[in-house]
Amino acid sequence: MSSRDTILATLRANRPDPAAHELPPVAVLGDMDAGKARFEDALQLLGGQILLPQEGDTLASAIARRFPDAKIICSAVPDFEGTIRLEDVASPQQAAATDVLVVRSPFGISEMGSIFLSEAQLNSLNSAAHLTQHIVVILSEKNLTANMHTAYVERPEFHTAHYGVLMTGPSATADIQGVLIRGAQGVRSLSVWWE
Amino acid sequence: MKVKPVNHAKAAEAFLEDAPHLTFHDERLWDMRQKRDQQMHLLPEWQELRSRASAIKEHTLANLPEYLEQFEANAKKNGIHVHWAADGAEHNRIVGEILEKHGAKSLIKSKSMVTEECDMRAYLEPRGVVVTETDLGERIQQLDGQMPSHIVVPAVHKLVPDVARIFAKNYNTDPNDDSPQSLAESQRMAARPVILTADAGMTGGNFLVAETGTFVVCTNEGNADLSATVPNLHIATLGIERIVPRMADMGVFVRLLSRSALGSPITQYTTHFRGPQKGGEMHIVLVDNGRSARLGMEEFWTSLKCIRCGACMNTCPVYRRSGGLSYGAVYSGPIGAIIDPTFNERKYSTLPFASTMNGSCTNVCPVKINIHEQLYKWRRVLAEHHELPFVKREIMHMAGKLMGQPTLYRTAINGTEVALSSLPRFVLYNWLNPWGKHRELPHPVKQTFHSWYKKNRLKGKEESKGGKA
């Protein structure tokens, strides 16, 4: 008998009575505020930033101001130029040179300040979102969902994407003597630009 | 040769002697517990979430074979290769074969307690595979030749100078570097080239979703997503109990996990892997390693609900003051003490005694495992299986006799006043009395409650009875 069959047979022999443990209905609990203010508060708590436009600003000028030393600005969206397009980045090794990656997220979660990215937004080069030094995420207020329950119930991406990441602020660690450090091994900063 | 039980008390004694490490460890973990409490108080539905999480997990465990089959079918449909490992040896063999088939010689991995359980690095390295842990805390532990001391924060028992010393030796950094920021940056700089040239990547995982064939990985550093997406080959290892039925159930668990673990609302990364990336190959190894047997243990099967948040460890006064390494096991703290004996009853027979039975672990558990009750039940099982050490057994035996006979007990208790105030220290504080280590015995009472009651209340009762008559 294969290990698979042995394991399944042992589980069948040993399990508690299924009739005594019914599956509860899907839970949709908690605060249903799907607002921008709640999203921004949550994002900032986890170290993320809002890229705020100044008078007459475009995304390009806001990025130039925020990242004055950036040499390679890679765009994964059609409406922003950058210095290189993500479609022209051939490999993770090439993506590793990116200073700023600009992407558009299909939805955000107000409770957490999380944004979602999948292969559909990353031209199937998923590592690009983690190898870049900084990431700028374009997000629309109308694509906010209230909390984790509503996100998992409503969003089709969790059933279709092969790779789907909820990013909440930049990478972080507190593994050395409990000191919180933003910018661990993935992106050093994550900024949201409202459209 | 018979395996020796872990001497937790002795290892803890060494930990207690180092005041700076002890103080930091105790305070850091208590701080995590307090941050957890703050998050809990922000959510009026917290207890409802715990009840739901517990019910979903119990239902899933009672239907585990069906959900695993459903997961397997969906994952395969999405192009994931699904493997089943009965134990650690089979897990390691499977991973070794996948790597060999691809000619992979360098493996980058994120933290996975299951691979620790299987002792995978020790298997792969002699076979020519260089395994690099990419999680900062786990990497520190790997370079120092130690097991993780905590399931969420593996190097929590170390201070900045310890890390500086380890990095100086391995990364040629300044041994006097006293900045956590610059040490973390050294890890980033050292890891990045290894990540970019690795042949294969490996992750653990927090959840399996039966409905979609997805596995979910919750992390903070970004190293897990790098390990999974940079190389074309991704292998994930998960225990068979980590499953939930529906994607919609993930809301309950994600809302509880990081709040319970670190006191942050969510991990920086919550990643859903449903299939290989373009041009890539994805494998998942479902590991039993004693879990299917544990499901049949009437008093202990609910320990399989565990989502590995570590809240029980952070709150435990014994864990905070003894350190994870003192448990001598992959899983330490209260959750370790109730699951480790299922791996090796004799070796881990001492661990269920590493508790004050205060029940705090049970109170903070996000999936409502009755941890302290299981600790108590393990003590009974171990006593029945004759796995108690000599002194504990004899003292329990004497205590049992004493407490079984009221007259004898009262004589003895009355005698403690004389004994505690008049016996020389070497009689009270010796190897037969572990309670006398690091603490003073209580001051003897002038009078026991029983003798006071006999003298006052009982007399009054007799009088009032007499009055009535």
Interface residues (C-beta under 8 A of the other chain):
Chain A: S2 S3 R4 T6 I7 L8 T10 L11 R12 A13 N14 R15 P16 D17 P18 A20 H21 E22 L23 P24 V26 A27 V28 L29 G30 A42 L45 L46 G47 P92 Q93 A96 E111 M112 S114 E119 S124 N126 S127 A129 H130 L131 N147 M148 H149 T150 A151 Y152 V153 F158 H159 A161 H162 Y163 G164 V165 L166 M167 T168 G169 P170 S171 A172 T173 A174 D175 I176 Q177 G178 V179 I181 A184 Q185 G186 V187
Chain B: F24 R28 D31 L43 P44 E45 E48 L49 R52 A55 I56 E58 H59 L61 A62 N63 L64 P65 L68 E69 N78 W84 A85 A86 E90 T134 D135 L136 G137 I140 V153 P154 A155 V156 K158 L159 V160 V163 P180 Q181 L183 A184 Q187 R188 A191 R192 L196 T212 T214 N220 E221 G222 N223 D225 L226 T229 V230 I240 P245 R246 M247 A248 D249 M250 G251 V252 V254 R255 L262 S264 P265 I266 T267 Q268 Y269 T270 T271 H272 F273 R274 G275 P276 Q277 K278 L286 D288 S292 A293 L295 G296 W301
